[in-house]
Each structure stands twice: as structure tokens, then as C-alpha cells.
Amino acid sequence: MNKWYKLDNAAKIFPSVTNDKRSNVFRLSVVITEEIDPSLLEEALNLTIIRFPPLKVKMKRGLFWYYFEENEAKALVSPESPYICQRIRRRENNGYLFRVSYYSSRINLEVFHSLTDGTGALEFLKALVYNYLIITGKKIDSENLVLTSEIENAYEEYQDSFVKNYDASLKNNKRDPQALQFKGTQYDDSYISIVTGEASVSKLKEVSHRYSSTITEFLTACLIYSANNQINLFEKKNKPFQVLIPVNLRKHFPSKTLRNFSLFISAGHHLKPDLSFEEILEAVKTVFENELKKEKLHERIVANVTIEKNIFLRVVPLVLKEIVLKIGYLAWGDKLNSMAFSNIGLVKLPKEMEPYVRKFIFSNSATGTSPGNLGAISYQDKIQLTFAGAIHERDLQREFFRILGKFGLEIIIETNELEV
């Protein structure tokens, strides 16, 4: 009998609210120094997935919730499609909830968010690249920076760390306001545009420190300032421009889970003509200081798990739950943010692996209500800032990179073919 797993707390909503226009898929890519051999990549993939049982699963529909079951099928590799972060159709993917593709020297990993978050996916991608390089004859000491087959699976890798950190005595009554929404012309066929700007990490850190801020705080302020300079892009309503920022909870709570363990904080501002960058940044820093306190994050964890433990939700059949979840997500999930900004942070690789890896790229998906999401990831001294766009208008992206240029940063721009 195959093993089965419950979906973690953060994962449970995604199967019910996913459709062609809201895929809940994100993408991590790595560019190496040589052309990809597809057959060797597939060999590396099927070797790697053995080490990652929480990802070697297929999703099944239960009476009360979806659940994961061990997947014994072969994992597939395909040529890259120009349509990124599309909905993963399990029947076309041997049941897997991730998709691996390649183009020239680039390997792409696209992941359905019920499976894991950016941190878990990055560990999988690092192991995949490591195994691929080993198969192609490279000699690399993993330095325990990669989850190889020699490192024993830990029970904590399977853990639902939300439930582990549940404390019924904590309460969180915080309610985020509804946010300003973009207006624009959506692409046909759920196409997503990609605009990536590459900058120096050391230079960006220098500019951020000039304002006594972290890189994530500084870039969040730049996004809000860009929106303030392009106010014609939004519905004319008295709502704040809100940036949703995922927080990797492993940095705040002890956890080795390879499943989801992140939640969101929100930073925003009402847009107005005389708003200065400094004013925005101070507001952003205040949000980060307040919301990243461990007790505040713990309260949010408890609030999420409390919903799951609600006796009404537990006994209601899945077919009825899905109706409630879809209505709730439309009312509160989509409308609480103008866009999302996810910063994966710095990727650390073994020294002997670094010469074969040029860069990492991280892309969020985009939807009609959140059509301009930003993803960031750093490797060595380069940060890749990638906008995923669901609408033709790219004024915010241009303004954002123009502002970074005014701060003295040199930006190299790349974009996918339909946007050239």
C-alpha cells in the first residue's frame, strides 16, 4: 500500500481555488555553463526525486480534504514552453505536481504551491543540478549544502510545521484592508510576460544601508514609489497600494520541513502626488519591524491553523468546502494585495559546484487581480529581479528599473520573446 500524507496547512486552499488564470505555480530556474542533455537531466531528476519523498507524490481527492499519495511513476523532462507558470495538469505529468523543462543551458522547475514553497523547491533544484553535474562527470564535494542521497531523510522534512507550532492560547484579530487593483489589457491564453533586471548585490546592499534598510525593505519601497509615479495604472478608489511579501518562517522557528512553511506580511501606502521615497521607506520599515516579530508571526500561524481546526470545516464534505473556499478567496485572498514581492535570498552552493552555475532566476505567477508580481533571487554578487506580468502594460516595471538606475544601480534587462 502506498504511503499517503495530509496537505500542510498552507497547501489546503490551493487545489480548490486553482484555475487556468490562477495557476498557483511558481518557477525557479538555473543557468549552467553548458548545453543541457535532456536524457541525462531526466536521469538526474528520477535519481533526485527518490531523496525527496514529500515531493514524490500525486494528489488525490478525499471525502473531506485532498491528500498526497506516493507516486511511483517516472518523472518527466520536457523542452521549455514560452508559456510559463501554467496550470499543472496532473494527467499530462504522470501525476506529479512539479514540472521540469530545459532550454539551451537553462533548467526550469515549476511547482504547484500545495507541494512546497520557494525554500523547499530551491533545495530540490540544487539537488537536481548537483546530480546532473555528477552524472556528466563533474567531481563535486557537496559540503552538506545539498540534500544528496548520502544525507539521511529526517522526519522533520515531512513535517507540517504550522501544526507543530500551533498554540491555542494565542489570538490574532488583524484584518488587512482591501487593496488598490491594476487596470490593464490581459494577455490571451494565460500568457505571462517576463522582465528580468540583473543588478549587483553588493551595490544594492550599499544603497539599502545608506537608508538603514534591508534589501527587501528597500525594494518594497521602490515598488510602492514606482506605483505612486504611475497612478494612472490603477482603479481610482481610495484604497492603499499593498505589496504582499512572503516570509520564510524557517528563519524564525526551528524547522527543516521541505513542505510549505511561509506566510505573508503586507506593506503598503495610499498613493498621493507629494509622497516622497523616504516617507514610503520609513512606513515599510515600520511594517517589517512590527510584523516580523516572532510573537506576531506565531499569532498568524495560529490564526491559520485555527481555521483548519474549525469543527464545521472539518466535517463538511470537500465538495461543499470548495464552494466556501472559492468565495472566501475571491473576497479576501485576491483583493487584499495589489501585487506580491517574493525574495528567495542568497543561494549558497558548494565551492566545486560554483564554476558550473551562472545564475538562478525566480518567477512568481501572475493573475488578473495581481498582474505584476516580482520575484528576486541572488547568487554570488548578482541579484535577478523578475516581474511576471499578466497584462500588456509594463509601465510599473519600467518605472521600477528607472528608479533603481537613479540610485546608481546598473541594470541589465532581459525579457521573454513576445515582449522584445
WOJO-V44977 format. One record per backbone hydrogen bond with DSSP energy under -1.0 kcal/mol. NH is the residue of the N-H (numbers start at 0). CO is the residue of the C=O. E is the energy in kcal/mol with one decimal. If there is no record, write none. Layout:
# WOJO-V44977
NH/CO/E ; NH/CO/E
This chain:
# WOJO-V44977
4/67/-2.6 ; 11/7/-1.1 ; 16/12/-1.1 ; 18/21/-1.7 ; 25/110/-2.1 ; 26/362/-2.9 ; 27/108/-2.7 ; 28/360/-3.0 ; 29/106/-2.3 ; 30/358/-2.8 ; 31/104/-2.8 ; 32/355/-1.7 ; 35/103/-2.9 ; 40/36/-2.3 ; 41/37/-2.3 ; 42/38/-1.8 ; 43/39/-2.5 ; 44/40/-2.5 ; 45/41/-2.2 ; 46/42/-1.3 ; 47/43/-2.8 ; 48/44/-2.5 ; 50/47/-1.4 ; 54/51/-2.1 ; 55/51/-1.1 ; 56/54/-1.7 ; 57/68/-2.7 ; 59/66/-3.4 ; 61/64/-1.2 ; 66/59/-2.5 ; 67/4/-3.0 ; 68/57/-2.9 ; 69/2/-3.0 ; 70/55/-2.4 ; 77/99/-1.7 ; 79/101/-2.7 ; 91/88/-1.3 ; 92/89/-1.3 ; 94/89/-3.0 ; 95/92/-2.0 ; 98/109/-2.7 ; 100/107/-1.9 ; 101/77/-1.3 ; 102/105/-2.1 ; 105/102/-2.8 ; 106/29/-2.7 ; 107/100/-3.0 ; 108/27/-3.1 ; 109/98/-2.9 ; 110/25/-2.6 ; 111/96/-2.6 ; 112/23/-2.7 ; 114/111/-2.2 ; 120/116/-2.4 ; 121/117/-2.2 ; 122/118/-1.8 ; 123/119/-1.6 ; 124/120/-2.5 ; 125/121/-2.7 ; 126/122/-1.8 ; 127/123/-2.3 ; 128/124/-2.6 ; 129/125/-2.4 ; 130/126/-2.7 ; 131/127/-2.3 ; 132/128/-2.6 ; 133/129/-2.3 ; 134/130/-2.4 ; 135/131/-1.8 ; 136/133/-1.7 ; 137/132/-2.5 ; 144/141/-2.6 ; 147/145/-1.5 ; 150/147/-1.3 ; 156/153/-1.7 ; 157/154/-1.7 ; 160/158/-1.1 ; 163/159/-1.9 ; 164/160/-1.3 ; 165/162/-1.6 ; 169/166/-2.1 ; 178/334/-3.1 ; 179/239/-2.9 ; 182/232/-2.8 ; 186/389/-2.0 ; 190/187/-1.8 ; 192/388/-2.6 ; 194/386/-1.9 ; 195/413/-3.3 ; 196/384/-2.8 ; 197/411/-2.6 ; 198/382/-2.1 ; 200/380/-2.2 ; 203/199/-2.2 ; 204/200/-2.8 ; 205/201/-2.0 ; 206/202/-2.2 ; 207/203/-2.6 ; 208/204/-2.7 ; 209/205/-1.3 ; 210/207/-1.1 ; 211/208/-1.7 ; 212/207/-2.1 ; 217/213/-2.5 ; 218/214/-2.7 ; 219/215/-2.1 ; 220/216/-2.2 ; 221/217/-2.0 ; 222/218/-2.0 ; 223/219/-2.1 ; 224/220/-2.7 ; 225/221/-2.2 ; 226/222/-2.2 ; 227/223/-2.2 ; 228/224/-1.4 ; 229/226/-1.0 ; 232/229/-2.2 ; 233/230/-1.5 ; 234/180/-2.3 ; 236/234/-1.9 ; 238/236/-2.3 ; 240/268/-2.7 ; 242/266/-3.2 ; 243/338/-2.8 ; 244/264/-3.1 ; 246/262/-3.6 ; 248/260/-1.7 ; 250/247/-1.6 ; 251/248/-1.6 ; 252/248/-2.3 ; 257/156/-2.4 ; 262/246/-1.4 ; 264/244/-2.3 ; 266/242/-2.4 ; 268/240/-1.5 ; 274/271/-1.7 ; 279/275/-1.9 ; 280/276/-2.9 ; 281/277/-2.2 ; 282/278/-1.7 ; 283/279/-2.4 ; 284/280/-2.8 ; 285/281/-1.8 ; 286/282/-2.0 ; 287/283/-2.5 ; 288/284/-2.6 ; 289/285/-2.3 ; 290/286/-3.3 ; 291/287/-1.9 ; 296/292/-2.3 ; 297/293/-2.7 ; 298/294/-2.0 ; 299/295/-1.8 ; 300/296/-2.3 ; 301/297/-2.4 ; 302/298/-2.3 ; 303/299/-2.1 ; 304/300/-2.3 ; 305/301/-2.5 ; 306/302/-1.3 ; 307/303/-1.3 ; 308/304/-2.1 ; 309/306/-1.0 ; 313/309/-2.1 ; 314/310/-1.6 ; 315/311/-1.3 ; 317/62/-3.2 ; 319/316/-1.0 ; 320/316/-2.3 ; 321/317/-2.6 ; 323/319/-1.7 ; 324/320/-3.0 ; 325/321/-2.3 ; 326/322/-2.0 ; 327/323/-2.7 ; 328/324/-2.6 ; 329/325/-2.0 ; 330/326/-2.0 ; 331/327/-2.9 ; 333/328/-2.4 ; 337/241/-2.7 ; 338/241/-1.6 ; 340/243/-2.7 ; 341/373/-2.4 ; 343/375/-2.9 ; 346/377/-2.8 ; 352/349/-1.7 ; 353/349/-1.4 ; 355/352/-1.6 ; 356/353/-1.6 ; 357/30/-3.0 ; 358/30/-1.4 ; 360/28/-2.5 ; 362/26/-3.1 ; 366/369/-1.7 ; 373/339/-2.8 ; 374/385/-2.6 ; 375/341/-2.8 ; 376/383/-1.3 ; 377/344/-2.8 ; 378/381/-2.5 ; 381/378/-2.0 ; 382/198/-2.6 ; 383/376/-2.8 ; 384/196/-2.8 ; 385/374/-3.3 ; 386/194/-3.1 ; 387/372/-3.0 ; 388/192/-2.7 ; 389/370/-2.0 ; 391/184/-2.8 ; 397/393/-2.2 ; 398/394/-2.5 ; 399/395/-2.6 ; 400/396/-2.2 ; 401/397/-2.1 ; 402/398/-2.4 ; 403/399/-2.0 ; 404/400/-1.9 ; 405/401/-1.8 ; 406/402/-1.2 ; 407/404/-1.7 ; 408/403/-2.0 ; 411/197/-1.9 ; 413/195/-2.7 ; 415/193/-1.6 ; 418/415/-2.5 ; 419/416/-1.2
